[in-house]
Structure formats: structure tokens, C-alpha cells
Amino acid sequence: MLNAATSSALTFSSTPNFYRSPSSLSIVLPNPKSIILSYARSSVLAVMEKAVTRGHLTVADSEGVHHFGTRSKGCNDVYLKVVNTDFWMRILFSQDLGFSEAYMMGDVEVDSLKAVMDLWLDNESGMDNLTSAVSRVTSAISGLSNAFLGQTRSKARLNAIASYDQSNELFKAFLSQEMMYSCALWTEAEGGVRGDLISGPTPGDLEAAQLRKIRYVLTAAKVKPGDRILEFGSGWGGMAIEAARTFGCEVDTLTLSKEQKALAEERVKAAGLQDVIRVHLMDYREIPPSFEKAFDAFISIEMLEHVGSKYYHDYFRLVDFALKSTNATAVVSASTFPESRYSGYQPEDFMRKYMWPNSCLPSATALITAANTGSEGRFTLEGVENHAAHYPRTLREWGRRLDANVRQDLIVKDYPSLKDNAEFDAFRRKWQYLFAYAGAGFAKGYITCHMLTFTRPNDCPATCD
């Protein structure tokens, strides 16, 4: 039986009804995709109507223009143009992950990515109503895998390949000379955390802030000439080189990325420090027996995000294993979730799908607890610092350098598929999205960035009597 919704899809021949043969009646059914698209569009727009209570959003597509929220002087006024109707299905089924995919694929155009991120986070509770049964199931599968399987050694290697076994030329294009892929520390020497917005960026600002961060960490680790440092997460050797060159230390540093190891060793050799810095292609769970109680300090800068909640205990157990029993310090930093948002179960989002597969942000409390249990009480918490305010400017600096330096001809030798202009545009948009997405998260307090310092029990503080 045909209802009113489908009756308009009927077409008839001119043959009178009582002579009409079965073949003369044709039924043109609606395209299933068009039905889903229509449902997705109407559903998303309906949610936006109620969700946007802070700021103002204009959405334009081939069917019209829609306004949400209230426009007022100085408010966050966002303009969004839907270029491809697939946008609506991406949002319905995958919410913020779907938006990231739509942006990368060019399905949507925005006047400011930062403004979009701010609007989403400012209206987060209402946006949660977009969550569909499909997305809940798929994200739950990903989250449960991370929570219960954790970062197995094979998975950790695969993640390193996806995250860092990429073109070193790409990272050279937007990182500072030290090639630190982590939060810098800004002071008034560079105008503070908003100096680039107030007076504009100045050449050398990022280099100065990253070098300050390295020295700050090494000072917190209380290292002195002749000390031996163990580092989990080599990066491209920036911390190790400064520790050896300026602080007179010996360093063993671990990475799972062949690309990072090759360039780090090249840079170590160029600095003439190959006799005091050893770069190991090694999982931290495979440190040799010879490392037992061999180190004066342990440092790890933004590597813990790749450990997984299941392994925090083992991580700190091995740090305890490697550090000397007295007069030893551990300094770890990581992007973190505030305690109210933290869970060992973390569903798939843009970061975990496209940038750092299977990563898991810890909380400061989770790490402090793991350090205590993993070391069986042999660590004393000395310091907790939140550097989140310093991350947005770091990300803005990276974004500017990416836009200025990443050219198609520069990286196509490492990414042959990027010969295609559409592929290259999507690649650039992925990185632009990362910097805006993370920057908004830090600026809005959605994510934090903690540095934790641990010492041995009864180790003496600085002279105080």
C-alpha cells in the first residue's frame, strides 16, 4: 500500500485506468541515500536549534541559510558553508570526528577553525544530543579496546609508524630548530602566552621558548655534570643533545620510530655528542637488566599519552627499576584530562583516529597513583605543574610555519599519493585541524598539560637551613 509520502513518486501512462496493463504503471522510489541525507540534515539542524546557546552560528547549504544562537556585539560569530551534502551524515553518525573528516575532505568551509572549536566546546552539553546509536557502538568498541587490551608492543609499534614514522621533512617544516614536538614555555621575553596575538610573532620566538622548556625540565630533574639520564620518547634528540651539551650529562634515549632514530642520531653526530648519547630503537618495556639502578634522572616529555592506562603501573615500575635508590629524580610531562573527564576508556575521536592511534590521555591523579603503586612507595611527589596555558601559542606557531613551509614538492617524495592536489589539500587540512582542535581544547580547559616531578624518599631538598 502506498502512502502520501510516496504517491508523488508515481508516474502513469496515458492509457485509461481500466485498460492499464501492469507494465504501464511505474513506481519511482526515493533514493535511500536521499532519505538518509534528509533525515541527517533535519536532525542536525534540530539539535543545533537547541544546542547553540552561547555565540552565534550561521549554516548555509544548497537549501538555504540557518541561524542559531543569538548574535551580539563581541560574540563568537561562526559562518559555516556546507559544500557536500555528505557533511550531514558525517555529523549525525560521528559528531566531532565527523566534522573533522568533513573539513579534511573539503565537504565544509569555515571562516575560522578556532571559532568553530570554541563554539563546539562552549555548547558542549547541547552538542552531546547529536550522539547516535551507531556512533555510540563504534566509539565504544574503540574505547573498550584501548581500556582492556591497552598498548601491546605490536600495537605500540604500529602507532609509532602512524604517528612519527612519517617524513622528517614534514616535522622540520613546522617545528623549532630543536625539533621539540611538545609544549613550549613562554615568558615576557616573547610577550607571554598571547604575545603573538598582541604584537605578532617574532622570528626565533619558538626556538627560545622550546629551549627554555628543555632547560626547565633538566633543571627540575636536578641533573649535574657526569649524571646519567634515561629518557622514554626520544623525539628527534632535542632534550638529549641539550642535556649532554649544556649540562654535561650522559643520555640513553628510547624511541619506537625508525625515522626519529635516524635523524636523532644524525643530529647527535653533528653536535659531536655520539660518545655520550645513545639512541635505542626499543620499547620501554624491553629495557635491559644492565639499566637497573643505573640512572641519576629519568625524563619523559609527552610520551605517556601513548602508554595506555593499563600500563601506567608497569611504566613507573620500570622507572623505579632504572633509577638509583637515592638522589634520583623523575620528571614526566603529558597532555592530560582534568580528573572530571578522565577515564581509562576513551572512545575514538579525531586525535585517536588520525594523529595518534590508540592514544590515551592520562590524568595527573592517575599518574601520581601509578607512580606510587608502581614504585611501591619509593617515589615522593615533589611538584605538579599545569602548562596548558602555554600550549595554544605553541600550536599557533606550528600552524604558521606549516602554512609557510609545507609545499607539495617538498614532501611528495615521502608521500607519493600527495601528487594529487586533492590529496595534498586534505593532508594540509588534517594538520591545520589538529592545531586548531588541540588549541581550543587547551584554551577552554577541556584538556590540560601536566609536568610531574618525583624524587626518592628522604632525598634532601635544596639547602634550606
C-alpha positions in Angstrom: 0.0 0.0 0.0 1.3 3.5 -0.9 1.2 6.3 1.5 1.1 10.1 0.8 4.9 10.4 1.0 5.4 8.0 -1.9 2.3 8.9 -4.0 4.1 11.8 -5.7 6.7 9.4 -6.9 4.1 7.6 -9.1 4.0 8.1 -12.9 1.3 6.9 -15.2 1.0 6.4 -18.9 -1.9 8.0 -20.8 -3.8 4.7 -21.0 -7.2 4.8 -19.3 -7.3 3.1 -15.9 -9.4 0.2 -17.0 -7.1 -0.7 -19.8 -3.8 -0.1 -17.9 -1.5 -3.2 -18.0 0.9 -3.9 -15.1 3.8 -2.7 -17.2 2.3 0.7 -17.8 2.4 1.5 -14.0 5.9 2.5 -12.8 6.9 3.3 -9.3 9.9 5.5 -8.7 11.0 5.0 -5.2 13.1 7.7 -3.4 16.8 7.1 -3.4 17.7 5.6 0.0 20.7 7.9 0.4 18.5 10.9 -0.2 16.2 9.8 2.6 19.1 9.3 5.0 20.6 12.7 3.9 17.3 14.4 4.5 16.9 12.8 7.9 20.5 13.6 8.9 20.1 17.2 7.8 16.9 17.8 9.7 18.2 16.0 12.7 21.4 18.0 12.9 19.6 21.3 12.4 17.1 20.4 15.0 19.8 19.7 17.6 21.6 23.0 16.7 18.4 24.9 17.3 18.5 23.9 20.9 22.3 23.3 21.4 23.7 26.7 20.5 23.1 29.0 23.5 26.4 30.7 23.5 27.7 32.5 20.4 26.0 32.6 17.0 26.2 30.1 14.2 25.2 30.6 10.5 24.9 27.4 8.4 24.5 27.8 4.6 23.8 24.9 2.2 22.1 24.5 -1.2 18.7 24.5 0.5 19.0 27.7 2.5 20.6 29.6 5.3 20.0 28.9 9.0 20.9 30.9 12.1 21.4 29.5 15.6 22.0 31.2 18.9 22.0 35.0 19.4 24.3 37.4 17.6 25.6 40.1 19.9 28.5 42.5 19.9 31.8 40.7 20.5 30.2 37.2 20.5 31.8 34.2 18.7 30.1 34.6 15.3 30.7 31.5 13.2 29.9 31.0 9.5 29.8 27.5 8.1 29.2 26.6 4.4 28.2 23.1 3.5 29.8 22.2 0.2 28.9 18.5 0.1 25.7 17.0 1.5 27.8 14.1 2.9 28.5 16.6 5.7 25.2 16.0 7.3 25.7 12.2 7.6 29.2 12.6 8.9 27.9 14.9 11.7 24.9 12.7 12.5 27.0 9.5 12.7 30.3 10.8 14.1 29.8 14.3 15.6 33.1 16.0 16.2 35.0 13.2 14.4 32.6 13.5 11.5 33.2 17.3 11.4 37.0 16.7 11.2 36.5 14.3 8.3 34.2 16.7 6.6 36.8 19.5 6.9 39.7 17.4 5.7 37.6 16.2 2.7 36.5 19.7 1.8 32.8 19.0 2.5 32.5 22.1 4.6 34.1 25.5 4.6 34.5 27.7 7.7 35.7 31.3 8.2 37.7 30.3 11.3 38.5 26.8 12.6 39.3 28.2 16.0 35.9 29.9 16.2 34.2 26.6 15.3 36.1 24.7 18.0 35.3 27.4 20.6 31.6 27.3 19.7 31.5 23.5 19.9 33.2 23.5 23.4 31.1 26.4 24.7 27.9 24.5 23.8 29.3 21.0 24.5 26.4 19.8 26.7 23.9 20.5 23.9 26.1 19.1 21.2 26.1 15.7 23.1 22.5 15.3 21.8 23.9 14.6 18.4 25.3 11.3 19.6 23.6 8.5 17.7 23.3 4.8 18.5 25.7 4.0 15.6 28.4 6.3 16.9 28.0 5.1 20.5 28.6 1.5 19.4 31.6 2.2 17.2 33.3 4.6 19.7 32.6 2.1 22.5 34.4 -0.7 20.5 37.5 1.6 20.1 37.4 2.7 23.7 37.0 -0.8 25.2 39.9 -2.0 23.0 42.1 0.7 24.5 40.9 0.1 28.0 41.2 -3.6 28.1 43.8 -4.5 25.6 46.0 -1.4 26.2 49.1 -0.7 24.2 50.5 -4.1 23.3 54.0 -4.0 22.0 52.9 -4.7 18.4 50.2 -2.0 18.6 52.7 0.5 20.1 55.0 0.0 17.1 52.1 0.4 14.6 51.1 3.5 16.4 54.6 4.9 16.2 54.6 4.2 12.4 51.3 6.1 12.0 52.4 9.0 14.3 56.1 9.6 13.8 57.4 7.3 11.1 56.4 10.0 8.7 58.5 12.3 6.7 61.2 14.0 8.9 60.9 16.8 6.3 57.4 17.4 7.4 58.3 17.9 11.0 61.3 20.0 10.1 58.9 22.3 8.3 56.9 23.4 11.3 58.9 22.5 14.5 61.6 24.7 16.0 65.3 24.1 15.4 65.4 21.8 18.4 62.6 19.8 16.9 60.6 19.6 20.1 57.1 18.2 19.3 55.7 19.3 22.7 54.6 22.3 24.7 57.0 25.3 24.8 57.2 27.6 27.8 56.6 31.3 27.1 57.8 34.3 29.2 57.6 38.1 28.8 60.7 37.8 26.6 58.3 36.7 23.9 55.4 38.7 25.1 53.9 35.8 27.1 51.4 33.2 26.1 49.4 35.7 23.9 52.4 37.8 22.6 51.9 36.6 19.1 48.2 37.8 19.1 49.0 41.2 20.7 52.2 42.2 18.9 52.7 39.5 16.3 55.1 36.6 16.2 58.8 37.4 16.0 61.4 35.1 14.4 63.2 32.9 16.9 60.4 33.1 19.5 59.5 29.4 19.2 63.2 28.4 19.4 63.7 30.5 22.6 60.5 29.1 24.2 61.4 25.5 23.4 65.0 25.8 24.6 63.6 27.3 27.8 61.3 24.3 28.2 64.2 21.8 27.8 66.3 23.6 30.3 63.4 23.9 32.7 62.8 20.2 32.6 66.5 19.4 33.1 66.8 21.8 36.0 63.7 20.2 37.6 65.5 16.8 37.2 68.4 18.2 39.2 71.0 16.9 36.8 74.7 17.8 37.1 77.8 17.1 35.0 78.5 13.4 34.8 74.9 12.3 35.6 73.3 9.6 33.5 69.8 10.3 32.2 67.2 7.8 30.9 64.6 9.2 28.5 61.5 7.5 27.2 60.5 9.1 24.0 63.5 10.5 22.1 61.7 12.8 19.7 64.5 14.0 17.4 67.0 14.2 20.2 66.4 17.8 21.3 66.4 17.1 25.0 69.3 14.6 24.9 71.5 17.0 22.9 70.9 19.9 25.3 71.4 17.6 28.4 74.8 16.5 27.1 76.0 19.8 25.5 75.0 22.2 28.3 74.5 20.1 31.4 77.4 17.6 30.8 75.2 14.5 31.1 75.2 11.1 29.5 71.9 10.0 27.9 70.2 6.8 26.9 67.0 7.7 25.0 64.4 5.3 23.6 62.1 5.6 20.6 59.9 3.2 18.5 60.3 5.3 15.3 63.0 4.4 12.9 62.7 7.8 11.2 63.2 9.5 14.5 66.1 7.4 15.5 67.9 8.0 12.2 67.5 11.8 12.3 68.2 11.9 16.1 71.5 10.1 15.6 72.4 12.3 12.7 71.8 15.4 14.8 73.7 13.9 17.8 76.7 13.2 15.5 76.6 16.7 14.0 76.8 18.0 17.6 79.8 15.8 18.3 78.0 14.0 21.1 77.8 10.5 19.8 80.0 9.2 22.7 77.6 10.3 25.4 74.2 9.9 23.7 72.8 6.5 22.7 69.5 6.4 20.8 67.8 3.0 21.2 65.1 1.6 18.9 63.4 0.0 21.9 60.0 -0.4 23.7 60.3 0.9 27.2 59.2 -2.5 28.5 62.3 -4.0 27.0 65.0 -2.1 28.8 67.9 -4.4 29.6 69.0 -5.7 33.1 72.0 -3.5 32.8 69.8 -0.5 33.3 68.9 -1.5 36.9 69.6 1.3 39.3 72.0 2.9 36.7 70.5 6.3 36.2 70.5 9.6 38.2 67.5 11.1 36.4 64.6 10.0 34.3 62.8 12.3 31.8 59.8 11.7 29.5 58.3 14.7 27.7 54.8 14.0 26.3 55.3 10.3 25.6 52.9 9.0 28.3 49.9 9.7 26.1 51.0 6.6 24.1 51.3 4.2 27.1 47.7 3.4 27.8 46.0 3.3 31.2 46.6 -0.4 31.5 50.3 0.1 31.6 50.8 3.1 33.8 51.8 0.9 36.7 54.4 -1.0 34.6 55.7 2.2 33.3 56.5 3.6 36.7 57.7 0.2 37.9 60.4 0.3 35.2 61.3 3.9 36.0 61.8 2.8 39.6 63.9 -0.1 38.4 66.2 2.1 36.4 66.7 5.0 38.8 69.2 4.9 41.6 67.8 4.3 45.1 68.8 7.7 46.4 69.4 11.2 45.0 67.5 10.5 41.8 64.7 12.4 40.2 62.0 11.6 37.6 60.3 14.3 35.5 57.3 13.4 33.3 55.1 15.6 31.3 51.9 14.7 29.3 48.8 16.2 27.8 46.2 15.2 30.3 42.5 15.2 31.0 41.1 17.0 34.0 40.1 14.5 36.6 36.4 15.1 35.9 36.9 14.0 32.3 39.4 11.2 32.7 38.6 7.6 32.1 40.7 4.6 31.1 38.0 4.0 28.5 38.4 6.7 25.8 36.4 6.5 22.6 37.7 7.2 19.2 38.0 10.9 18.2 40.0 12.9 15.7 43.2 12.6 17.6 43.0 8.9 18.2 42.0 8.1 14.7 44.0 10.4 12.5 47.0 11.6 14.6 47.9 9.2 17.4 46.1 5.9 17.0 45.0 4.3 20.3 46.5 7.0 22.4 45.0 7.6 25.8 45.3 10.9 27.8 46.0 10.3 31.5 45.0 12.5 34.3 47.5 13.9 36.8 45.9 11.9 39.6 46.1 8.6 37.6 49.8 9.2 37.0 50.5 10.1 40.6 48.7 7.0 41.8 50.5 4.8 39.3 53.9 6.2 40.3 53.1 5.4 43.9 51.9 1.8 43.3 54.4 1.1 40.5 57.4 2.1 42.7 55.9 0.5 45.8 56.1 3.9 47.6 59.7 4.6 46.6 58.8 7.9 44.9 58.0 11.2 46.6 55.8 13.6 44.7 57.8 16.9 44.6 55.9 19.0 42.1 52.8 19.3 40.0 52.5 22.0 37.3 49.9 22.7 34.6 51.4 24.2 31.5 48.2 24.2 29.5 48.1 27.9 29.1 51.4 27.7 27.1 50.1 25.2 24.5 47.8 27.3 22.4 50.6 29.7 21.3 52.9 26.7 20.6 50.2 25.3 18.3 49.6 28.6 16.6 53.3 28.9 15.9 53.4 25.4 14.4 50.4 26.3 12.3 52.0 29.4 10.9 55.2 27.5 10.0 53.2 24.7 8.4 51.3 27.1 6.2 54.5 28.9 5.2 56.8 25.9 4.7 54.9 22.8 3.8 54.9 22.6 0.0 53.7 19.8 -2.2 57.0 19.4 -4.0 58.8 19.2 -0.6 57.1 16.2 0.8 55.8 14.4 -2.2 58.9 12.2 -2.3 57.9 10.8 1.1 54.2 10.8 0.3 53.7 9.8 -3.3 49.9 10.0 -3.1 50.2 13.7 -2.4 51.0 14.3 -6.1 47.2 14.5 -6.3 46.2 18.1 -5.5 43.0 16.9 -3.6 45.1 14.5 -1.5 47.6 17.3 -0.7 44.8 19.7 0.3 43.3 17.1 2.6 46.7 16.4 4.1 47.3 20.1 4.9 43.8 20.4 6.3 44.4 17.5 8.6 47.3 19.3 10.3 45.5 22.6 10.3 42.6 20.9 12.0 44.9 19.4 14.6 46.4 22.7 15.7 43.0 24.4 15.9 41.4 21.4 17.6 44.1 21.0 20.3 44.5 24.7 20.8 40.8 25.2 21.6 40.9 22.2 23.9 43.8 23.6 26.0 42.4 27.2 26.0 39.0 26.0 27.2 40.3 23.7 29.9 39.0 20.6 28.1 42.5 19.2 28.2 45.5 20.1 30.4 49.2 19.6 30.3 50.9 18.5 33.5 54.5 18.2 34.5 55.1 15.9 37.5 58.4 15.7 39.4 59.2 12.8 41.7 62.2 12.2 44.0 63.4 9.4 46.2 62.2 9.3 49.8 64.4 11.3 52.1 66.3 12.9 49.3 67.3 16.3 50.6 65.6 19.4 49.0 67.7 22.5 48.2 69.6 23.8 51.1 67.1 25.4 53.4 68.7 25.6 56.9 
